[in-house]
């Protein structure tokens, strides 16, 4: 070892303390989970043809709140920003 060199030794408690400080320094946003989701799909008849103008309803099983969407020309529907609670989707019928 050269005359000016020092040897560093680090104890286990020191390493654990440093790791704890790093874990606590991580912002809570990094650890957050997604609270909302989406349901998207399409409605087709028995022959596989798209069904435009069909009312699709989602129901939150916990609150019984419902949201409705109507399928577009390609039979597609989208329910964005649904809460993560249990939700079911059902088809209401074709809107004239």
LUMLOLUM-722961 format. One record per residue (C-alpha): x negated, y, z; residue number from 1. Coordinates in pm, 1 decimal. Each point is the difference from the previous one (the first is absolute). Layout:
N
        X        Y        Z num
        X        Y        Z NUM
...
END
This chain:
96
        X        Y        Z num
      0.0      0.0      0.0   1
   -133.7    344.4    -84.4   2
    -78.7    254.9    269.1   3
    308.6    222.2    -66.4   4
    254.5   -278.5    -58.4   5
    262.1    -83.9    259.0   6
    191.4   -316.8     37.9   7
    375.1     39.3     45.1   8
    198.2   -250.4    197.6   9
    376.8     15.1     22.6  10
    194.0   -185.0    263.3  11
    328.3   -181.0    -60.0  12
    203.0    242.3    218.7  13
   -135.9    289.6   -204.3  14
    104.7   -167.5   -326.8  15
    348.1    -76.0    137.7  16
     40.6    360.0    113.7  17
    -98.3    129.2   -343.2  18
    246.6   -239.3   -166.9  19
    278.8    117.1    233.0  20
    -71.5    363.7    -83.6  21
     17.6    -77.7   -373.0  22
    329.1   -188.8     34.4  23
    156.0    283.1    200.2  24
   -120.2    255.3   -255.4  25
    202.0   -160.7   -283.3  26
    306.8    216.6    -71.7  27
    337.6   -155.8     71.7  28
    107.0     56.1   -360.8  29
   -249.7   -259.8   -113.2  30
    162.9   -257.1    223.9  31
    360.6     88.8    -95.8  32
    229.8   -234.8   -183.8  33
    245.4     80.1   -275.1  34
    347.1     80.9    133.5  35
    188.8      6.2   -328.9  36
     35.5   -227.3   -299.1  37
    192.5    -30.8   -324.9  38
    229.7   -248.2   -165.5  39
     -1.1     -2.1   -375.9  40
    130.0   -248.8   -247.7  41
    236.3    -61.8   -286.1  42
    344.6   -148.9    -43.5  43
     61.6   -255.8   -274.8  44
    297.4   -210.4    -95.7  45
     -3.1   -380.7    -30.9  46
   -143.8     19.7   -352.6  47
   -288.5    222.2    115.4  48
    132.5    321.2   -157.1  49
    -55.0    323.6    194.4  50
    305.9    149.7    165.5  51
      7.2    381.3      0.6  52
    239.3    190.0    226.7  53
     13.7   -254.8    282.4  54
     25.3    136.5    353.7  55
   -257.2   -155.0    233.1  56
     27.4     62.7    374.1  57
   -260.2    -48.7    271.5  58
    112.3    -31.6    359.9  59
   -214.3     46.3    310.2  60
     98.1   -294.3    222.1  61
    -87.9    185.9    320.2  62
    195.9    320.8    -66.5  63
    249.4   -111.0   -269.8  64
   -101.1    307.6   -203.5  65
     24.8    -53.3   -375.0  66
   -158.8    154.7   -308.7  67
    126.3    -45.9   -354.3  68
   -173.6     15.7   -336.0  69
    131.5    -59.9   -351.4  70
   -207.5   -199.0   -248.1  71
   -139.0    188.7   -299.2  72
     34.7   -100.3   -367.5  73
   -257.9   -276.8     49.0  74
    182.2   -133.1    309.1  75
   -267.7    127.2    240.3  76
     58.3    146.6    345.6  77
   -226.6    153.7    263.4  78
     41.9     73.6    370.0  79
   -305.9    201.5    109.9  80
    -88.7     92.6    358.6  81
    194.4   -267.9    186.7  82
    -80.4    -41.6    366.7  83
   -178.5   -319.0     97.8  84
    307.9   -138.4    172.6  85
    181.2   -302.1   -135.2  86
    175.0     96.5   -321.7  87
    217.0   -204.0   -234.4  88
     98.9     76.9   -357.9  89
    327.7    -91.5   -167.5  90
    161.3     59.5   -336.3  91
    332.2    184.0      5.7  92
    111.2    -30.1   -361.5  93
    -16.3    189.5   -325.0  94
     93.3    368.7      3.7  95
    200.9    111.7   -299.4  96
END
